[in-house]
Amino acid sequence: MHDPLQYIGKFLIMLGVVIAGVGALLLLFRHTGIPLLWKLPGDVVIQRKNFTVYFPITTSVILSIILSLIFWIIGRR
């Protein structure tokens, strides 16, 4: 029987690696942006005189699918 703290520890390490990876990507592409993830068709942008609201619907769905696949592959091990 495995200790639950072992699972929590592994999860936190994986989460840290993912966060560090995303941070590194944001630093690499800070001036140009990540071209495949921003302003996709299906993302909603509302611009008015005093404000802009951005709803990244398509981007969120794509990131969700990618992360689900990554965690599914990791979970099969």
C-alpha positions in Angstrom: 0.0 0.0 0.0 1.3 3.4 -1.0 1.5 6.4 1.2 -0.9 9.2 0.1 1.9 11.7 0.8 3.9 10.1 -1.9 1.2 10.8 -4.5 0.8 14.4 -3.3 4.5 14.9 -3.5 4.7 13.6 -7.0 1.7 15.7 -8.1 3.3 18.8 -6.6 6.6 18.1 -8.4 4.8 17.6 -11.7 2.7 20.8 -11.1 5.9 22.7 -10.4 7.6 21.5 -13.6 4.5 22.4 -15.7 4.4 25.9 -14.1 8.1 26.4 -14.7 7.7 25.3 -18.3 4.9 27.7 -18.9 6.9 30.5 -17.3 9.9 29.7 -19.5 7.7 29.8 -22.6 6.2 33.1 -21.6 9.7 34.6 -21.0 10.9 33.3 -24.4 7.9 34.7 -26.3 7.2 37.8 -24.2 7.6 40.2 -27.2 6.1 38.2 -30.0 3.6 36.1 -28.0 3.0 32.4 -28.6 1.6 32.6 -32.1 -0.4 29.3 -32.0 -2.2 30.1 -28.7 -3.3 33.7 -28.9 -6.1 35.2 -31.0 -7.4 31.9 -32.5 -10.8 31.8 -34.3 -13.4 31.3 -31.7 -11.7 33.6 -29.1 -14.0 36.5 -28.3 -12.6 40.1 -28.1 -14.9 42.9 -27.0 -13.4 46.4 -27.5 -15.1 49.6 -26.3 -13.8 53.1 -25.7 -12.6 52.5 -22.2 -11.9 48.8 -21.9 -11.2 45.6 -23.7 -12.4 42.1 -22.7 -10.8 39.0 -24.1 -12.5 35.5 -23.7 -10.0 32.9 -24.9 -12.6 30.2 -25.5 -10.8 28.2 -28.3 -7.4 28.6 -26.6 -8.9 27.3 -23.3 -10.4 24.2 -25.0 -7.1 23.4 -26.9 -5.0 23.8 -23.7 -7.5 21.6 -21.8 -7.2 18.9 -24.4 -3.4 19.0 -24.4 -3.1 18.9 -20.6 -5.7 16.1 -20.4 -3.6 14.1 -22.9 -0.4 14.7 -21.0 -1.9 13.7 -17.6 -3.6 10.7 -19.2 -0.3 9.5 -20.6 1.5 10.2 -17.3 -1.3 8.3 -15.4 -0.9 5.2 -17.5 2.6 4.6 -16.2 
